[in-house]
Amino acid sequence: MKLFSKFISFALLLTLSLASTVSVFAQVSAAAQENPFLDISSSYVYYDSIKLLKDRGVINGYPDGTFKPNKGLSRSELTKIVVISSNIPTAELTQCFPDIDLTQWYAPYVCSAKAAGLVKGYVDGTFKPSREISRAESIKIVAEAENFDVSQDFTETFVDIKEVDWFYRYANTAKSLGVLPFSSFLTAGVATTRAEFSEIYARSITLREATAAAAGQSPAATESTPTDTSANTDQPA
């Protein structure tokens, strides 16, 4: 009888232990489903934008399940994302810039972006695909892809840029449209982080869709699978 009682007690403890383990796994699983990446929680400032782009397949994380929000984007990485997401027509693969390796993954996207007028390169004729893209450069590419009217009057401006700056109208137009997460200072030459770009691009997509809905049109689909160093503000794109 004592042996039977001990067996019952052991079985009960085992059941409770398993139930507790299952509960922990369930909580972890629920958190994983809620958070788009292991290093992006619901309290993160750009959570909504990162989740939106992740759900649509516009951005991907790293093999370890992280997003690395503070890591900079290269010019080639951002160009690929925008070209695919904006349905930019595929251009003929040629030596569109002298420093583009036509055997590399980024070549068709960079050449398509150049053909569409999204990028022009630097004054020396190069594109510098591996260089981290600056805030000014990324804003210009997004503005071109989203067809922002940079000739319009601004409702808001940055205090740290001048009218002679090549990105002046792109930056202030984007700011006036509410697609930039920066307040009074742009700090144009610093690298655009993965998180910042996610916020800018998610806001741009939302604006595009809202504008199309208001006009009774169907917005273009925005889905892609991108790839995954401080940049200066020489005239690019």
DOBATOR-329379 format. One record per residue (C-alpha): residue in one letter; x, y, z. Coordinates in nm, 2 decimals, padded with zeros to 4 digits, m for minus. Layout:
+------+--------+--------+--------+
| resn |     px |     py |     pz |
+------+--------+--------+--------+
|    A |      X |      Y |      Z |
...
+------+--------+--------+--------+
***
This chain:
+------+--------+--------+--------+
| resn |     px |     py |     pz |
+------+--------+--------+--------+
|    M |  00.00 |  00.00 |  00.00 |
|    K |  00.28 |  00.24 |  00.09 |
|    L |  00.45 |  00.15 | m00.24 |
|    F |  00.13 |  00.23 | m00.43 |
|    S |  00.10 |  00.57 | m00.24 |
|    K |  00.46 |  00.66 | m00.33 |
|    F |  00.39 |  00.57 | m00.70 |
|    I |  00.08 |  00.79 | m00.70 |
|    S |  00.27 |  01.08 | m00.54 |
|    F |  00.55 |  01.05 | m00.80 |
|    A |  00.31 |  01.04 | m01.08 |
|    L |  00.13 |  01.35 | m00.95 |
|    L |  00.46 |  01.54 | m00.92 |
|    L |  00.56 |  01.43 | m01.27 |
|    T |  00.23 |  01.54 | m01.41 |
|    L |  00.26 |  01.88 | m01.24 |
|    S |  00.62 |  01.92 | m01.37 |
|    L |  00.52 |  01.84 | m01.72 |
|    A |  00.23 |  02.08 | m01.70 |
|    S |  00.46 |  02.35 | m01.58 |
|    T |  00.70 |  02.28 | m01.86 |
|    V |  00.43 |  02.29 | m02.12 |
|    S |  00.31 |  02.62 | m01.98 |
|    V |  00.66 |  02.77 | m02.01 |
|    F |  00.69 |  02.65 | m02.37 |
|    A |  00.35 |  02.79 | m02.45 |
|    Q |  00.45 |  03.13 | m02.31 |
|    V |  00.77 |  03.13 | m02.51 |
|    S |  00.58 |  03.02 | m02.82 |
|    A |  00.32 |  03.29 | m02.78 |
|    A |  00.60 |  03.55 | m02.73 |
|    A |  00.77 |  03.43 | m03.05 |
|    Q |  00.45 |  03.46 | m03.24 |
|    E |  00.39 |  03.81 | m03.11 |
|    N |  00.75 |  03.94 | m03.16 |
|    P |  00.87 |  03.95 | m03.52 |
|    F |  01.23 |  03.88 | m03.41 |
|    L |  01.40 |  03.76 | m03.09 |
|    D |  01.56 |  04.10 | m03.03 |
|    I |  01.24 |  04.30 | m03.11 |
|    S |  00.98 |  04.32 | m02.83 |
|    S |  00.64 |  04.49 | m02.83 |
|    S |  00.79 |  04.77 | m02.63 |
|    Y |  01.05 |  04.86 | m02.89 |
|    V |  00.99 |  05.20 | m03.04 |
|    Y |  00.98 |  05.08 | m03.40 |
|    Y |  00.80 |  04.75 | m03.32 |
|    D |  00.49 |  04.82 | m03.53 |
|    S |  00.68 |  04.91 | m03.84 |
|    I |  00.93 |  04.62 | m03.82 |
|    K |  00.64 |  04.38 | m03.76 |
|    L |  00.45 |  04.52 | m04.06 |
|    L |  00.74 |  04.48 | m04.30 |
|    K |  00.83 |  04.14 | m04.16 |
|    D |  00.47 |  04.02 | m04.20 |
|    R |  00.47 |  04.14 | m04.56 |
|    G |  00.80 |  03.98 | m04.64 |
|    V |  00.97 |  04.31 | m04.70 |
|    I |  01.25 |  04.24 | m04.44 |
|    N |  01.41 |  03.93 | m04.30 |
|    G |  01.62 |  03.87 | m04.00 |
|    Y |  01.94 |  03.68 | m03.95 |
|    P |  01.97 |  03.30 | m03.92 |
|    D |  01.98 |  03.32 | m03.54 |
|    G |  01.63 |  03.48 | m03.53 |
|    T |  01.75 |  03.83 | m03.46 |
|    F |  01.69 |  04.15 | m03.65 |
|    K |  01.99 |  04.36 | m03.53 |
|    P |  01.79 |  04.69 | m03.54 |
|    N |  02.10 |  04.91 | m03.48 |
|    K |  02.30 |  04.76 | m03.76 |
|    G |  02.35 |  04.98 | m04.06 |
|    L |  02.22 |  04.90 | m04.41 |
|    S |  02.44 |  04.90 | m04.71 |
|    R |  02.35 |  05.09 | m05.03 |
|    S |  02.30 |  04.76 | m05.22 |
|    E |  02.08 |  04.61 | m04.94 |
|    L |  01.85 |  04.90 | m04.93 |
|    T |  01.83 |  04.93 | m05.30 |
|    K |  01.73 |  04.57 | m05.34 |
|    I |  01.45 |  04.60 | m05.08 |
|    V |  01.31 |  04.91 | m05.25 |
|    V |  01.34 |  04.78 | m05.60 |
|    I |  01.15 |  04.46 | m05.52 |
|    S |  00.89 |  04.62 | m05.29 |
|    S |  00.81 |  04.90 | m05.53 |
|    N |  00.78 |  04.66 | m05.83 |
|    I |  01.06 |  04.84 | m06.02 |
|    P |  01.09 |  04.69 | m06.37 |
|    T |  01.39 |  04.46 | m06.42 |
|    A |  01.65 |  04.63 | m06.64 |
|    E |  01.91 |  04.47 | m06.87 |
|    L |  02.21 |  04.36 | m06.67 |
|    T |  02.49 |  04.58 | m06.79 |
|    Q |  02.79 |  04.75 | m06.63 |
|    C |  02.57 |  05.02 | m06.49 |
|    F |  02.84 |  05.14 | m06.25 |
|    P |  03.22 |  05.07 | m06.29 |
|    D |  03.24 |  04.92 | m05.93 |
|    I |  02.94 |  04.69 | m05.97 |
|    D |  03.04 |  04.32 | m05.99 |
|    L |  02.78 |  04.17 | m06.23 |
|    T |  02.82 |  03.83 | m06.07 |
|    Q |  02.70 |  03.95 | m05.73 |
|    W |  02.34 |  03.92 | m05.60 |
|    Y |  02.29 |  04.30 | m05.59 |
|    A |  02.38 |  04.38 | m05.95 |
|    P |  02.04 |  04.34 | m06.11 |
|    Y |  01.87 |  04.55 | m05.84 |
|    V |  02.13 |  04.83 | m05.86 |
|    C |  02.11 |  04.84 | m06.24 |
|    S |  01.72 |  04.83 | m06.23 |
|    A |  01.73 |  05.11 | m05.98 |
|    K |  01.96 |  05.32 | m06.20 |
|    A |  01.74 |  05.26 | m06.51 |
|    A |  01.43 |  05.37 | m06.31 |
|    G |  01.61 |  05.69 | m06.19 |
|    L |  01.62 |  05.59 | m05.82 |
|    V |  02.00 |  05.60 | m05.80 |
|    K |  02.27 |  05.79 | m05.99 |
|    G |  02.59 |  05.71 | m05.81 |
|    Y |  02.86 |  05.94 | m05.68 |
|    V |  03.04 |  06.22 | m05.86 |
|    D |  03.32 |  05.98 | m05.95 |
|    G |  03.08 |  05.76 | m06.13 |
|    T |  03.08 |  05.48 | m05.87 |
|    F |  02.80 |  05.33 | m05.67 |
|    K |  02.98 |  05.19 | m05.37 |
|    P |  02.75 |  04.90 | m05.30 |
|    S |  02.90 |  04.79 | m04.97 |
|    R |  02.90 |  05.14 | m04.82 |
|    E |  02.66 |  05.20 | m04.54 |
|    I |  02.38 |  05.42 | m04.67 |
|    S |  02.33 |  05.75 | m04.51 |
|    R |  02.00 |  05.90 | m04.39 |
|    A |  02.00 |  06.15 | m04.68 |
|    E |  02.07 |  05.88 | m04.94 |
|    S |  01.80 |  05.64 | m04.81 |
|    I |  01.54 |  05.92 | m04.80 |
|    K |  01.62 |  06.02 | m05.16 |
|    I |  01.58 |  05.66 | m05.28 |
|    V |  01.25 |  05.61 | m05.10 |
|    A |  01.12 |  05.95 | m05.22 |
|    E |  01.20 |  05.86 | m05.58 |
|    A |  01.04 |  05.51 | m05.54 |
|    E |  00.73 |  05.65 | m05.38 |
|    N |  00.70 |  05.94 | m05.63 |
|    F |  00.70 |  06.21 | m05.36 |
|    D |  00.64 |  06.55 | m05.51 |
|    V |  00.95 |  06.73 | m05.40 |
|    S |  00.84 |  07.05 | m05.57 |
|    Q |  00.57 |  07.11 | m05.31 |
|    D |  00.59 |  07.37 | m05.03 |
|    F |  00.71 |  07.23 | m04.70 |
|    T |  00.51 |  07.23 | m04.38 |
|    E |  00.81 |  07.12 | m04.18 |
|    T |  01.18 |  07.16 | m04.22 |
|    F |  01.50 |  07.03 | m04.06 |
|    V |  01.72 |  07.29 | m03.89 |
|    D |  02.05 |  07.13 | m03.97 |
|    I |  02.03 |  07.13 | m04.35 |
|    K |  02.06 |  07.41 | m04.61 |
|    E |  01.89 |  07.48 | m04.93 |
|    V |  02.21 |  07.42 | m05.12 |
|    D |  02.23 |  07.06 | m04.99 |
|    W |  02.14 |  06.81 | m05.27 |
|    F |  01.90 |  06.63 | m05.04 |
|    Y |  01.73 |  06.94 | m04.91 |
|    R |  01.40 |  06.90 | m05.09 |
|    Y |  01.38 |  06.52 | m05.05 |
|    A |  01.44 |  06.54 | m04.68 |
|    N |  01.20 |  06.83 | m04.61 |
|    T |  00.93 |  06.68 | m04.84 |
|    A |  00.95 |  06.35 | m04.66 |
|    K |  00.94 |  06.52 | m04.32 |
|    S |  00.63 |  06.72 | m04.42 |
|    L |  00.46 |  06.40 | m04.53 |
|    G |  00.53 |  06.25 | m04.19 |
|    V |  00.73 |  05.95 | m04.31 |
|    L |  01.05 |  06.03 | m04.11 |
|    P |  01.11 |  05.94 | m03.74 |
|    F |  01.35 |  06.24 | m03.69 |
|    S |  01.25 |  06.56 | m03.52 |
|    S |  01.43 |  06.89 | m03.58 |
|    F |  01.77 |  06.74 | m03.67 |
|    L |  01.83 |  06.50 | m03.96 |
|    T |  02.20 |  06.44 | m03.91 |
|    A |  02.21 |  06.36 | m04.28 |
|    G |  02.55 |  06.19 | m04.30 |
|    V |  02.50 |  05.92 | m04.04 |
|    A |  02.43 |  05.56 | m04.14 |
|    T |  02.06 |  05.46 | m04.16 |
|    T |  02.00 |  05.17 | m03.92 |
|    R |  01.78 |  04.87 | m04.01 |
|    A |  01.53 |  05.00 | m03.75 |
|    E |  01.52 |  05.35 | m03.89 |
|    F |  01.47 |  05.23 | m04.24 |
|    S |  01.19 |  05.00 | m04.13 |
|    E |  01.01 |  05.30 | m03.98 |
|    I |  01.07 |  05.52 | m04.28 |
|    Y |  00.96 |  05.25 | m04.53 |
|    A |  00.66 |  05.14 | m04.33 |
|    R |  00.53 |  05.49 | m04.30 |
|    S |  00.59 |  05.54 | m04.67 |
|    I |  00.39 |  05.23 | m04.76 |
|    T |  00.11 |  05.33 | m04.53 |
|    L |  00.10 |  05.67 | m04.69 |
|    R |  00.10 |  05.52 | m05.04 |
|    E | m00.19 |  05.29 | m04.95 |
|    A | m00.39 |  05.56 | m04.77 |
|    T | m00.35 |  05.79 | m05.07 |
|    A | m00.45 |  05.51 | m05.31 |
|    A | m00.76 |  05.43 | m05.10 |
|    A | m00.86 |  05.79 | m05.09 |
|    A | m00.84 |  05.80 | m05.47 |
|    G | m01.04 |  05.48 | m05.50 |
|    Q | m00.74 |  05.29 | m05.64 |
|    S | m00.57 |  04.96 | m05.54 |
|    P | m00.22 |  05.02 | m05.41 |
|    A |  00.07 |  04.82 | m05.56 |
|    A |  00.16 |  04.51 | m05.37 |
|    T |  00.45 |  04.55 | m05.13 |
|    E |  00.61 |  04.22 | m05.07 |
|    S |  00.97 |  04.10 | m05.11 |
|    T |  01.25 |  03.89 | m04.97 |
|    P |  01.56 |  04.11 | m04.91 |
|    T |  01.91 |  04.02 | m04.82 |
|    D |  02.07 |  04.13 | m04.53 |
|    T |  02.93 |  05.04 | m04.36 |
|    S |  02.95 |  05.66 | m04.16 |
|    A |  02.83 |  05.72 | m04.51 |
|    N |  02.90 |  06.07 | m04.63 |
|    T |  02.65 |  06.29 | m04.81 |
|    D |  02.82 |  06.32 | m05.15 |
|    Q |  02.56 |  06.35 | m05.42 |
|    P |  02.45 |  05.98 | m05.46 |
|    A |  02.18 |  05.78 | m05.52 |
+------+--------+--------+--------+
***
